[in-house]
């Protein structure tokens, strides 16, 4: 989506670089490695409004969890323009 989006070339290169943003795939991979018995909730946040969708991000995470036989359903997708509920840390 990034490569076909409206961002200028320099911004696409920065976002896609090692110092840019995490892809859905990378985020899902790392979450699958750090999730544990004490994990209560996962919040998907800071999703690009132009180069991502909540559905794609969630589906990518669920597929990664399925591949690693991780059962976890308490996943929230933060909205860009709405206040989220309280998060207990």
C-alpha distance (Angstrom), angle and dihedral (degrees) to the residues before:
residue distance angle dihedral
X1 . . .
X2 3.81 . .
X3 3.80 94.3 .
X4 3.82 91.9 50.1
X5 3.82 94.9 41.5
X6 3.80 130.9 101.2
X7 3.81 97.2 -102.8
X8 3.81 115.3 120.4
X9 3.81 116.4 -105.0
X10 3.82 95.3 -104.4
X11 3.81 91.2 54.6
X12 3.80 93.3 46.2
X13 3.81 89.2 53.0
X14 3.82 92.2 49.6
X15 3.80 94.6 47.3
X16 3.82 91.5 46.8
X17 3.82 93.7 46.3
X18 3.80 127.4 97.3
X19 3.81 87.4 -100.8
X20 3.79 94.6 47.5
X21 3.78 129.1 79.6
X22 3.79 127.5 -45.4
X23 3.77 115.0 -104.8
X24 3.78 120.5 -128.8
X25 3.80 87.7 -106.2
X26 3.81 94.3 52.1
X27 3.79 92.5 45.2
X28 3.79 91.4 50.3
X29 3.81 91.7 47.0
X30 3.81 93.9 51.8
X31 3.80 93.0 43.7
X32 3.81 89.4 52.7
X33 3.82 88.2 56.2
X34 3.80 98.4 47.2
X35 3.79 103.0 37.1
X36 3.78 111.2 110.3
X37 3.77 144.7 168.8
X38 3.81 90.8 -80.5
X39 3.82 94.2 53.4
X40 3.77 107.1 116.0
X41 3.79 103.3 172.6
X42 3.79 140.9 2.6
X43 3.78 119.0 -149.3
X44 3.78 118.6 -161.8
X45 3.80 105.4 -152.0
X46 3.78 142.4 163.6
X47 3.81 93.1 38.6
X48 3.77 114.9 170.8
X49 3.79 111.7 -109.9
X50 3.81 90.1 -150.8
X51 3.79 104.8 35.0
X52 3.79 103.5 35.2
X53 3.78 143.0 30.5
X54 3.80 130.2 -144.9
X55 3.80 89.1 -121.8
X56 3.82 93.8 54.9
X57 3.82 92.8 46.0
X58 3.81 92.1 49.2
X59 3.79 94.2 44.7
X60 3.81 91.2 49.5
X61 3.81 90.7 52.2
X62 3.79 93.5 46.2
X63 3.81 91.5 49.6
X64 3.81 91.4 50.7
X65 3.80 90.8 49.0
X66 3.80 90.3 48.6
X67 3.82 90.8 51.2
X68 3.83 88.7 54.6
X69 3.82 94.2 40.3
X70 3.80 91.6 -116.2
X71 3.79 115.1 156.2
X72 3.79 110.5 -157.7
X73 3.79 126.3 137.1
X74 3.81 105.8 167.0
X75 3.80 95.1 101.7
X76 3.80 121.9 143.2
X77 3.78 126.0 -168.7
X78 3.79 112.5 -146.6
X79 3.79 113.8 -138.2
X80 3.81 121.2 -130.5
X81 3.79 96.0 -131.5
X82 3.78 103.9 28.6
X83 3.78 133.7 78.9
X84 3.78 111.7 -113.2
X85 3.76 123.7 -135.7
X86 3.79 122.1 -96.9
X87 3.78 116.3 -69.8
X88 3.79 119.1 -148.7
X89 3.80 112.5 -145.3
